[in-house]
């Protein structure tokens, strides 16, 4: 859909990654003028506030788990799932600002309470398909897509109770360039489409996005975009916690989002992993806002 009204929700969670600062992402985007920019392109913003984060009783790794901040991240995602659920009852377009990418667990859980056949575009340098058995770090932001596919720690997968399953054949990863061995195996085992930077280099972003949009729209009743700012090259977006050289360029990213808007398929979106503590002169913050506007209809002419 081409939303004229969006429900803006902030999730200031940074415990899913290794470096502090992603929790400051939502406020930094708002302070840099996101709402004003959206209003300028005639998108009305209904500000839904923030999901509360209570880490006062957090333990870095609960008993019998190497996953960091598991309990707090599960609690936050439960609140996020329920909030998304309530927004969907209003037939609105949720725009979620992270925070680290672990918040996708709650976002997709809430969406799949309503959409029976959700398509997902996962724009990311990483697959986020690790499990407790394959994760080299224990950081949950690298497990969120796996959990959304019902793979992972029970405390996280149980958040999907009552949700429609996410079909891996309707999930497309775009821009990957750093995959762990367990993630490669899961991509092959589940039949997930993964367009790495190699395919983008070879065929061009236009062809990749045409194929992506074809896959996620075939037989689905909604399409969600989960956009990690580290999908861009660190030269373009230095303010993120897990940079990997060789990512999408400024124009490739904008063009991909412009194509998504033109296709009129997106029913929700989240933008994650902006870390102001690692940024240079707000370069990444400003870029993220520009990309959000492109996804919601801003054009050069």
Beta strands, then each sheet from edge to edge (+ up, - down):
strand 1: 5-11
strand 2: 44-50
strand 3: 93-98
strand 4: 118-123
strand 5: 171-176
strand 6: 193-196
strand 7: 222-228
strand 8: 266-272
sheet 1: 2+ 1+ 3+ 8+ 7+ 4+ 5+ 6+
end
